[in-house]
Amino acid sequence: MVGLGQRIQDQNDSGKVDSWGQWQWSDADARRLMEGAGFVDITVSVLPAGPKEQLVRGTKPADIAIAR
């Protein structure tokens, strides 16, 4: 699971760096980035309490062949 900072309010801010030097991504862009890196079964969520921290989780299939 990866924390991507606070969820952005304005979708036009996706792909920009905030005043703290952190990249900001919309849910759709975070999903697209994970898919581009080869992850599957991706979920994008937000912490239920405290700051609205955006969390992204995915599974990356193994690239190795299993010998029989």
N, CA, C and O atoms as a MOPAC input file, in Angstrom:
PM7 MOZYME 1SCF
protein

 N      0.84500 1    -1.16300 1     0.00000 1
 C      0.00000 1     0.00000 1     0.00000 1
 C      0.89200 1     1.22800 1     0.00000 1
 O      1.91100 1     1.27100 1     0.69000 1
 N      0.50300 1     2.21000 1    -0.77000 1
 C      1.27400 1     3.43600 1    -0.90200 1
 C      0.39800 1     4.61400 1    -0.53300 1
 O     -0.74000 1     4.70900 1    -0.99300 1
 N      0.91000 1     5.51000 1     0.28700 1
 C      0.21900 1     6.75800 1     0.59600 1
 C      0.67700 1     7.82400 1    -0.38200 1
 O      1.87500 1     8.02200 1    -0.58200 1
 N     -0.28500 1     8.51200 1    -0.99400 1
 C      0.05500 1     9.52700 1    -1.98300 1
 C     -0.21400 1    10.94200 1    -1.49200 1
 O     -0.30700 1    11.86100 1    -2.30500 1
 N     -0.34000 1    11.14100 1    -0.19600 1
 C     -0.64400 1    12.47200 1     0.31400 1
 C     -2.14100 1    12.69400 1     0.36400 1
 O     -2.92400 1    11.76600 1     0.16200 1
 N     -2.53400 1    13.91900 1     0.63200 1
 C     -3.95400 1    14.21400 1     0.75800 1
 C     -4.64600 1    14.16300 1    -0.59000 1
 O     -4.08200 1    14.54300 1    -1.61600 1
 N     -5.88400 1    13.68400 1    -0.56600 1
 C     -6.68300 1    13.61700 1    -1.79400 1
 C     -6.90800 1    15.04000 1    -2.30100 1
 O     -7.24600 1    15.93700 1    -1.52900 1
 N     -6.71900 1    15.23500 1    -3.58900 1
 C     -6.87800 1    16.57000 1    -4.15200 1
 C     -8.34600 1    16.90500 1    -4.33400 1
 O     -9.16600 1    16.02200 1    -4.58600 1
 N     -8.67300 1    18.17400 1    -4.20500 1
 C    -10.04600 1    18.63900 1    -4.39200 1
 C    -10.30700 1    19.00500 1    -5.85300 1
 O    -11.38800 1    18.74500 1    -6.38100 1
 N     -9.31600 1    19.60700 1    -6.49600 1
 C     -9.45100 1    20.06300 1    -7.87700 1
 C     -8.71500 1    19.09800 1    -8.80000 1
 O     -7.49200 1    18.97500 1    -8.72200 1
 N     -9.45000 1    18.41700 1    -9.66800 1
 C     -8.85100 1    17.42500 1   -10.56500 1
 C     -7.78500 1    18.03400 1   -11.47700 1
 O     -6.92100 1    17.31800 1   -11.98400 1
 N     -7.84200 1    19.35300 1   -11.68800 1
 C     -6.83800 1    20.02300 1   -12.51300 1
 C     -5.47600 1    20.07100 1   -11.83100 1
 O     -4.47300 1    20.36700 1   -12.48100 1
 N     -5.42400 1    19.78300 1   -10.52300 1
 C     -4.15800 1    19.76600 1    -9.79000 1
 C     -3.42700 1    18.42900 1    -9.93400 1
 O     -2.29400 1    18.29400 1    -9.47100 1
 N     -4.05600 1    17.45300 1   -10.56400 1
 C     -3.43900 1    16.13800 1   -10.72100 1
 C     -2.17800 1    16.24500 1   -11.56000 1
 O     -2.17500 1    16.86700 1   -12.62200 1
 N     -1.09700 1    15.62700 1   -11.06900 1
 C      0.17100 1    15.66100 1   -11.77400 1
 C      1.02600 1    16.86400 1   -11.43700 1
 O      2.06200 1    17.08200 1   -12.06400 1
 N      0.60400 1    17.65600 1   -10.44800 1
 C      1.36400 1    18.83200 1   -10.03300 1
 C      2.01000 1    18.58400 1    -8.67800 1
 O      1.59300 1    17.69200 1    -7.93900 1
 N      3.01800 1    19.36600 1    -8.35800 1
 C      3.70200 1    19.28000 1    -7.07700 1
 C      3.11900 1    20.33300 1    -6.15200 1
 O      2.97000 1    21.49200 1    -6.53900 1
 N      2.78200 1    19.92500 1    -4.90900 1
 C      2.21700 1    20.87400 1    -3.95300 1
 C      3.31500 1    21.69700 1    -3.27500 1
 O      4.49200 1    21.54300 1    -3.59900 1
 N      2.94100 1    22.55700 1    -2.34900 1
 C      3.89700 1    23.44100 1    -1.67700 1
 C      4.86800 1    22.67400 1    -0.78300 1
 O      5.88300 1    23.23200 1    -0.36500 1
 N      4.57800 1    21.40400 1    -0.47900 1
 C      5.46700 1    20.56100 1     0.33500 1
 C      6.41000 1    19.73100 1    -0.53800 1
 O      7.22600 1    18.96900 1    -0.01900 1
 N      6.30000 1    19.87700 1    -1.86000 1
 C      7.15700 1    19.13200 1    -2.76500 1
 C      6.65500 1    17.73900 1    -3.08400 1
 O      7.39900 1    16.91400 1    -3.61300 1
 N      5.38000 1    17.46600 1    -2.76300 1
 C      4.79900 1    16.15000 1    -3.02500 1
 C      3.93800 1    16.19600 1    -4.28300 1
 O      3.17500 1    17.13700 1    -4.49800 1
 N      4.07700 1    15.15300 1    -5.11300 1
 C      3.21700 1    15.03700 1    -6.28700 1
 C      1.79200 1    14.77600 1    -5.83200 1
 O      1.56800 1    14.10000 1    -4.82800 1
 N      0.83600 1    15.30900 1    -6.56500 1
 C     -0.57800 1    15.08700 1    -6.28000 1
 C     -1.21400 1    14.40000 1    -7.47100 1
 O     -0.93800 1    14.74200 1    -8.62100 1
 N     -2.06700 1    13.42900 1    -7.18900 1
 C     -2.71400 1    12.66400 1    -8.25900 1
 C     -4.19300 1    12.50300 1    -7.98000 1
 O     -4.59500 1    12.30000 1    -6.83500 1
 N     -5.00200 1    12.59200 1    -9.01600 1
 C     -6.41700 1    12.25000 1    -8.88300 1
 C     -6.51100 1    10.73900 1    -8.72300 1
 O     -5.54900 1    10.02400 1    -9.00200 1
 N     -7.65800 1    10.25400 1    -8.27900 1
 C     -7.84100 1     8.80600 1    -8.15200 1
 C     -7.62200 1     8.11000 1    -9.49600 1
 O     -6.96900 1     7.06900 1    -9.56400 1
 N     -8.16900 1     8.68900 1   -10.55900 1
 C     -8.04400 1     8.08000 1   -11.89000 1
 C     -6.58800 1     8.05100 1   -12.34700 1
 O     -6.13100 1     7.05600 1   -12.90900 1
 N     -5.85900 1     9.14300 1   -12.10700 1
 C     -4.45100 1     9.17500 1   -12.51200 1
 C     -3.60000 1     8.24100 1   -11.66200 1
 O     -2.66900 1     7.62100 1   -12.17600 1
 N     -3.90400 1     8.12900 1   -10.36500 1
 C     -3.16400 1     7.19600 1    -9.50600 1
 C     -3.36300 1     5.77200 1   -10.00400 1
 O     -2.41500 1     4.98900 1   -10.05700 1
 N     -4.58900 1     5.43900 1   -10.36800 1
 C     -4.88200 1     4.10100 1   -10.91300 1
 C     -4.12900 1     3.88200 1   -12.22900 1
 O     -3.54400 1     2.82000 1   -12.43700 1
 N     -4.14200 1     4.87900 1   -13.11300 1
 C     -3.45500 1     4.78200 1   -14.40800 1
 C     -1.95500 1     4.57600 1   -14.21200 1
 O     -1.34800 1     3.77700 1   -14.92400 1
 N     -1.35200 1     5.28000 1   -13.26500 1
 C      0.08200 1     5.12300 1   -12.99600 1
 C      0.40100 1     3.71700 1   -12.50500 1
 O      1.39100 1     3.11600 1   -12.92200 1
 N     -0.44100 1     3.19500 1   -11.61800 1
 C     -0.22200 1     1.84000 1   -11.10300 1
 C     -0.36700 1     0.81000 1   -12.22100 1
 O      0.43100 1    -0.12200 1   -12.31500 1
 N     -1.38700 1     0.97600 1   -13.07200 1
 C     -1.56600 1     0.05300 1   -14.20200 1
 C     -0.37000 1     0.11700 1   -15.14000 1
 O      0.08400 1    -0.91300 1   -15.63800 1
 N      0.14500 1     1.32000 1   -15.38400 1
 C      1.30200 1     1.49100 1   -16.25400 1
 C      2.55800 1     0.82500 1   -15.70300 1
 O      3.45200 1     0.44600 1   -16.45900 1
 N      2.61700 1     0.68600 1   -14.37600 1
 C      3.75900 1     0.03100 1   -13.73000 1
 C      3.56400 1    -1.47700 1   -13.62400 1
 O      4.40900 1    -2.17200 1   -13.06100 1
 N      2.44800 1    -1.99200 1   -14.16500 1
 C      2.23400 1    -3.43500 1   -14.19600 1
 C      1.41000 1    -3.99600 1   -13.05600 1
 O      1.33300 1    -5.21500 1   -12.90300 1
 N      0.78400 1    -3.13400 1   -12.24100 1
 C     -0.02500 1    -3.62600 1   -11.12800 1
 C     -1.44200 1    -3.94400 1   -11.60700 1
 O     -1.93500 1    -3.35100 1   -12.56600 1
 N     -2.08400 1    -4.88800 1   -10.92100 1
 C     -3.46900 1    -5.27700 1   -11.18700 1
 C     -4.22800 1    -5.25100 1    -9.86100 1
 O     -3.62900 1    -5.04100 1    -8.80700 1
 N     -5.52800 1    -5.46200 1    -9.91200 1
 C     -6.37000 1    -5.46100 1    -8.70500 1
 C     -6.10700 1    -4.20700 1    -7.87100 1
 O     -5.84600 1    -4.29900 1    -6.67200 1
 N     -6.17600 1    -3.04700 1    -8.50400 1
 C     -5.82600 1    -1.77200 1    -7.87900 1
 C     -7.04100 1    -1.18400 1    -7.16600 1
 O     -8.14700 1    -1.16400 1    -7.70700 1
 N     -6.81700 1    -0.71200 1    -5.95300 1
 C     -7.83900 1     0.02500 1    -5.22600 1
 C     -7.26800 1     1.37200 1    -4.80900 1
 O     -6.10200 1     1.47600 1    -4.42900 1
 N     -8.10100 1     2.39400 1    -4.88600 1
 C     -7.74400 1     3.72600 1    -4.42400 1
 C     -8.74800 1     4.08500 1    -3.34900 1
 O     -9.95600 1     4.03900 1    -3.58400 1
 N     -8.25900 1     4.44400 1    -2.16700 1
 C     -9.15300 1     4.76000 1    -1.05600 1
 C     -8.57700 1     5.92400 1    -0.25800 1
 O     -7.51600 1     6.45600 1    -0.58300 1
 N     -9.29200 1     6.30400 1     0.78500 1
 C     -8.87900 1     7.40600 1     1.64700 1
 C     -8.99100 1     6.94700 1     3.09200 1
 O     -9.93300 1     6.24100 1     3.45200 1
 N     -8.03100 1     7.34900 1     3.92100 1
 C     -8.10900 1     7.03000 1     5.34900 1
 C     -9.43000 1     7.54700 1     5.90600 1
 O     -9.82700 1     8.66900 1     5.59300 1
 N    -10.11600 1     6.75700 1     6.72200 1
 C    -11.42200 1     7.16800 1     7.22200 1
 C    -11.37100 1     8.26800 1     8.27900 1
 O    -12.37300 1     8.94900 1     8.49600 1
 N    -10.23900 1     8.45700 1     8.93700 1
 C    -10.14100 1     9.47200 1     9.98900 1
 C     -8.88700 1    10.31100 1     9.77700 1
 O     -7.94000 1     9.87900 1     9.11900 1
 N     -8.89400 1    11.49100 1    10.33000 1
 C     -7.72700 1    12.35600 1    10.22500 1
 C     -7.63000 1    12.99000 1     8.85600 1
 O     -8.64100 1    13.18700 1     8.18300 1
 N     -6.39300 1    13.31400 1     8.43400 1
 C     -6.24300 1    13.92900 1     7.11200 1
 C     -6.70100 1    12.95600 1     6.02600 1
 O     -6.54700 1    11.74300 1     6.16600 1
 N     -7.24300 1    13.47700 1     4.98600 1
 C     -7.77400 1    12.64800 1     3.89500 1
 C     -6.63100 1    12.11200 1     3.03400 1
 O     -6.48000 1    12.48400 1     1.87100 1
 N     -5.82700 1    11.22400 1     3.63800 1
 C     -4.67900 1    10.61400 1     2.97500 1
 C     -5.15900 1     9.63300 1     1.92000 1
 O     -5.93900 1     8.72700 1     2.21500 1
 N     -4.69200 1     9.81300 1     0.67900 1
 C     -5.04700 1     8.91800 1    -0.42200 1
 C     -4.14000 1     7.69000 1    -0.37200 1
 O     -2.91700 1     7.81400 1    -0.32300 1
 N     -4.74300 1     6.52200 1    -0.38500 1
 C     -4.00500 1     5.26200 1    -0.35000 1
 C     -4.26500 1     4.46900 1    -1.62500 1
 O     -5.39900 1     4.38700 1    -2.09500 1
 N     -3.21400 1     3.89400 1    -2.17300 1
 C     -3.34100 1     3.09200 1    -3.39000 1
 C     -2.71100 1     1.73800 1    -3.12600 1
 O     -1.60700 1     1.64600 1    -2.58900 1
 N     -3.42500 1     0.68600 1    -3.51100 1
 C     -2.92200 1    -0.67700 1    -3.31100 1
 C     -3.14300 1    -1.46600 1    -4.58800 1
 O     -4.15500 1    -1.30200 1    -5.26900 1
 N     -2.18000 1    -2.32800 1    -4.90500 1
 C     -2.30200 1    -3.17700 1    -6.08400 1
 C     -1.43000 1    -4.40500 1    -5.93600 1
 O     -0.60900 1    -4.49700 1    -5.02300 1
 N     -1.61600 1    -5.33500 1    -6.83300 1
 C     -0.84600 1    -6.57100 1    -6.86000 1
 C     -0.04600 1    -6.59700 1    -8.14500 1
 O     -0.55400 1    -6.24300 1    -9.20900 1
 N      1.19500 1    -7.01400 1    -8.04900 1
 C      2.02200 1    -7.12800 1    -9.25400 1
 C      2.29300 1    -8.59300 1    -9.50500 1
 O      2.91000 1    -9.26800 1    -8.68000 1
 N      1.82800 1    -9.09400 1   -10.66000 1
 C      2.05800 1   -10.50400 1   -10.97800 1
 C      3.55400 1   -10.81200 1   -11.07800 1
 O      4.34600 1    -9.96500 1   -11.49100 1
 N      3.91900 1   -12.00700 1   -10.70200 1
 C      5.32000 1   -12.45000 1   -10.78900 1
 C      5.70700 1   -12.59500 1   -12.25000 1
 O      4.89900 1   -13.00600 1   -13.08300 1
 N      6.94500 1   -12.25300 1   -12.54800 1
 C      7.46500 1   -12.37200 1   -13.90800 1
 C      8.22800 1   -13.66900 1   -14.14100 1
 O      8.73600 1   -13.91000 1   -15.23600 1
 N      8.30600 1   -14.49700 1   -13.11500 1
 C      9.11900 1   -15.71100 1   -13.25700 1
 C      8.24900 1   -16.89400 1   -13.70600 1
 O      7.07200 1   -16.99500 1   -13.36000 1
 N      8.86000 1   -17.76000 1   -14.46800 1
 C      8.16900 1   -18.97700 1   -14.89800 1
 C      8.39800 1   -20.05500 1   -13.82600 1
 O      9.49100 1   -20.17400 1   -13.27300 1
 N      7.38600 1   -20.80500 1   -13.55700 1
 C      7.49600 1   -21.87900 1   -12.56100 1
 C      7.82200 1   -23.17800 1   -13.28300 1
 O      7.06800 1   -23.63000 1   -14.14500 1
 N      8.95900 1   -23.77300 1   -12.91900 1
 C      9.38000 1   -25.04100 1   -13.53700 1
 C      8.60100 1   -26.19600 1   -12.90500 1
 O      8.33000 1   -26.20300 1   -11.70400 1
 N      8.25800 1   -27.15000 1   -13.72700 1
 C      7.53500 1   -28.32700 1   -13.21400 1
 C      8.40600 1   -29.51200 1   -13.24100 1
 O      7.98200 1   -30.59900 1   -12.85000 1

